[in-house]
């Protein structure tokens, strides 16, 4: 199971890549492997606002449907439109196939997320 060192993680298996006051949000390798083949991603709209832990997108696979939750609150400034035609990119490259980019409303919220080391420990406990 791949865990990228430069990202932050949630217990719901989302990742966050912070760049200044903005951050990319995606689904971890662990989550995509458990979902199976991803066949559809319902993306949020640009300018949508979300609170921390609010559902920002829906991901459907051949096994199940699940929500992607915001690791931190913010406003959507960009969505990964490639996922509309190629949702399987999340399976192929989970840490490159981001879902949306948020302008963080409170960057301090990111301090509550897990580091890569903490997330690896969390995964070991879930196994």
C-alpha positions as CSV (number, residue, x, y, z in Angstrom):
1,X,0.0,0.0,0.0
2,X,1.6,3.3,-1.1
3,X,1.7,6.2,1.3
4,X,3.2,9.5,0.0
5,X,5.5,11.2,2.5
6,X,4.6,14.8,1.5
7,X,0.8,14.5,2.0
8,X,-1.6,14.7,5.0
9,X,-4.2,12.0,5.6
10,X,-7.6,11.4,7.2
11,X,-9.1,8.4,8.9
12,X,-11.6,8.2,6.0
13,X,-8.6,7.6,3.7
14,X,-8.5,10.9,1.9
15,X,-5.2,12.8,1.2
16,X,-4.5,16.5,1.2
17,X,-1.6,18.2,-0.6
18,X,-1.2,21.7,0.8
19,X,0.3,24.4,-1.3
20,X,0.1,27.7,0.5
21,X,-3.6,28.6,1.1
22,X,-4.8,26.0,-1.3
23,X,-4.9,22.2,-1.2
24,X,-5.5,19.3,-3.5
25,X,-7.9,16.6,-2.2
26,X,-7.9,12.9,-3.3
27,X,-8.5,9.3,-2.4
28,X,-5.7,7.2,-0.8
29,X,-4.3,4.1,-2.4
30,X,-5.8,2.1,0.5
31,X,-9.3,3.3,-0.3
32,X,-9.2,2.9,-4.0
33,X,-7.9,-0.7,-3.7
34,X,-10.8,-1.5,-1.3
35,X,-13.4,0.1,-3.6
36,X,-12.3,-1.9,-6.6
37,X,-12.7,-0.6,-10.2
38,X,-13.9,3.0,-10.0
39,X,-16.5,3.7,-12.7
40,X,-17.8,7.2,-11.9
41,X,-16.9,10.3,-10.0
42,X,-19.4,13.0,-9.2
43,X,-17.3,16.2,-8.9
44,X,-18.2,19.3,-7.0
45,X,-18.7,22.6,-8.7
46,X,-16.2,25.4,-8.7
47,X,-17.1,27.9,-6.0
48,X,-18.9,25.3,-3.9
49,X,-18.1,25.7,-0.2
50,X,-17.5,22.8,2.2
51,X,-16.9,22.4,5.9
52,X,-14.3,20.0,7.2
53,X,-15.6,16.4,6.9
54,X,-18.4,17.4,4.6
55,X,-18.9,15.2,1.5
56,X,-17.4,17.0,-1.5
57,X,-17.7,14.2,-4.2
58,X,-19.2,10.8,-4.8
59,X,-17.2,7.9,-6.0
60,X,-18.8,4.8,-7.5
61,X,-17.1,1.5,-8.1
62,X,-18.1,-1.9,-9.3
63,X,-18.4,-2.8,-5.5
64,X,-19.8,0.2,-3.8
65,X,-20.5,3.9,-3.8
66,X,-18.9,6.2,-1.2
67,X,-18.4,9.8,-0.5
68,X,-15.1,11.7,-0.5
69,X,-15.0,14.0,2.5
70,X,-13.2,17.4,2.8
71,X,-10.1,16.9,5.0
72,X,-10.4,20.7,5.7
73,X,-13.0,23.3,5.0
74,X,-12.7,25.6,1.9
75,X,-14.0,26.7,-1.4
76,X,-13.5,24.7,-4.6
77,X,-11.3,26.6,-7.0
78,X,-10.7,23.8,-9.4
79,X,-11.9,20.2,-10.2
80,X,-10.1,17.5,-12.0
81,X,-12.2,17.2,-15.2
82,X,-10.2,14.3,-16.4
83,X,-12.1,12.1,-13.9
84,X,-15.4,12.7,-15.7
85,X,-14.2,10.7,-18.7
86,X,-11.5,8.6,-16.9
87,X,-12.6,7.8,-13.3
88,X,-10.2,4.8,-13.3
89,X,-7.3,7.3,-13.0
90,X,-7.9,7.1,-9.2
91,X,-7.2,3.4,-9.4
92,X,-4.2,3.8,-11.6
93,X,-2.6,6.8,-9.9
94,X,-4.4,7.6,-6.7
95,X,-1.9,10.3,-5.6
96,X,-1.9,12.1,-9.0
97,X,-5.6,11.8,-9.7
98,X,-6.8,14.6,-7.4
99,X,-10.5,15.2,-7.2
100,X,-10.7,18.9,-6.4
101,X,-8.5,21.8,-5.2
102,X,-9.7,23.9,-2.3
103,X,-8.9,27.4,-1.1
104,X,-8.7,26.6,2.6
105,X,-11.0,28.6,4.8
106,X,-8.8,27.9,7.9
107,X,-5.4,26.4,7.2
108,X,-5.1,25.6,10.9
109,X,-7.5,22.7,10.3
110,X,-4.8,20.8,8.5
111,X,-2.9,20.5,11.8
112,X,-5.5,17.9,12.8
113,X,-4.7,15.6,9.9
114,X,-2.2,12.7,10.1
115,X,1.3,12.8,8.7
116,X,2.4,9.9,6.4
117,X,4.0,8.1,9.4
118,X,0.8,8.5,11.5
119,X,-1.3,7.3,8.6
120,X,0.9,4.2,8.1
121,X,0.5,3.3,11.8
122,X,-3.3,3.9,11.4
123,X,-3.3,1.5,8.4
124,X,-1.4,-1.2,10.4
125,X,-3.9,-1.0,13.2
126,X,-6.8,-1.4,10.7
127,X,-5.4,-4.5,9.1
